[in-house]
Structures are given as structure tokens and as C-alpha cells.
Amino acid sequence: MGRTIEVAATGEASAEPDIATVRAMIREVADEPAVVRDELRPRAEEVRDALLEAGIDEDDLTSDGPRIRRRVDEGQMRQDGVEPRSEEDIERYEYYIGEYEFEITVADTDDVGETIDIAIDAGVDGIGRIRYTLAEETKDELRDDALNAALGHAQDEAAIIADEADTNLGDPIEVDTSTRGPGIPYARATMDDVADADVARMETELHPDDVTVTANVEVIFAME
């Protein structure tokens, strides 16, 4: 191998996210697990039906539940001055919490606010993390753009070095690449936010920053 120039460069490409995932939850509290389960089941069906009727694709709506957990009201026990000495003492203060969680994939990020409103109207008790990301096709395009930008920067830097060395820059003879990203922006809406905001305002508040993909390249150029 003759004389060469080795350079490292970075390139970036950004785009608005085009997919959002919304997590919503319903909750019930009762003294018996069977009661919790019976209360959750019809509520979950109502939420699911409302979202499907609103145009959410069945493949874009997943659910997890019911998850039912036993709890003991230790604060009330202390307030009553009870020091449990047996399981029977504890049973007087036990209760059960049940949760049913939905994950809704919204194919158009402009529809996130409206989707949240539909879920709230259908009876969900909480809106959790809202994750914005990119469709696979968009990710691939961003990676290509970031790599092309990095290669262009590498070419420019190598040309400067070749000029300073009073030689001509040849073709690349070896290229190593890596990409990082896209990062995943998140947003969170409180129940008060949802109750107080109209749909247009919700969309504006929940819209995240652009998603950025970073590419790193190491290129060896021949010197002519």
C-alpha cells in the first residue's frame, strides 16, 4: 500500500418523529381480588372498544392485565394502634389493587392529543409515558443521510490534508462506519393537562424535538 491519509468524521441527520406510543391505565381498589377483576374487565372492554371505533388498528393496541396485587394499609394500622401479631390481624387491613394497562401506537403524531382525549373519555385513570420514535423506513433514510454527511466531512478533511501535503487525494480504500440513534424522545401528560387542554393545545405541548441519528466514519484515502 502506498501513502495514505486516514481521517475520522461525524455526520448527523434529523427528522420529526412520525410514530408515537401512548401508555394508558385503569385501576380498581377493593377488598377482594375477584371484585377488582370483575370491575376491571368491563372497563377495559369499554376503553378498547372506544379506541378501535376511533380508528386505532387492532394490531396497534396491546394490553397487559389485569395485574392484581395485595396490599396492607399499614398507615391505618398505626393510626388504630394495632400491632399485628397474627395473619388475622393483618387481614383486617388488607386490600387489593388491580391495574390494566394499554399501549396504543399512533401512526400519525398529530393525532396523539385526540387519542389521549378518547382514552380519557372512555374511562382510563392515567396517561403514562408517551414515546415518540420513527418508522423503520424513516430510520433507514436518516442513517443513510447521516452516513453520507459523515463521508462528505471525511472527504473534505482529507482534501485539506492532501492540499497541505502538496499531493492529490485519491479514492477511499477502506471505510469503517457506525451509527448511533435514533434517540427516543418522551413526553408526559398529567390528568389535569388532559382535562384542561383542548386537542390542538395538547398536540402542541406533547410534540417533542426532532429525532437525530449520528454516524461515525473512519476512512483511509489513497494519496496520488
Secondary structure, DSSP 4 states (H G I P E B T S, - for coil): ---EEEEEEEEEEEE---EEEEEEEEEEEESSHHHHHHHHHHHHHHHHHHHHHTT--GGGEEEEEEEEEEEE-HHHHHHTT----SHHHHHTTEEEEEEEEEEEEESSGGGHHHHHHHHHHHT-SEEEEEEEE--HHHHHHHHHHHHHHHHHHHHHHHHHHHHHTTS-EEEEEEEEEEEE-----EEE--HHHHHH--HHHHHHHH--PPEEEEEEEEEEEEE-
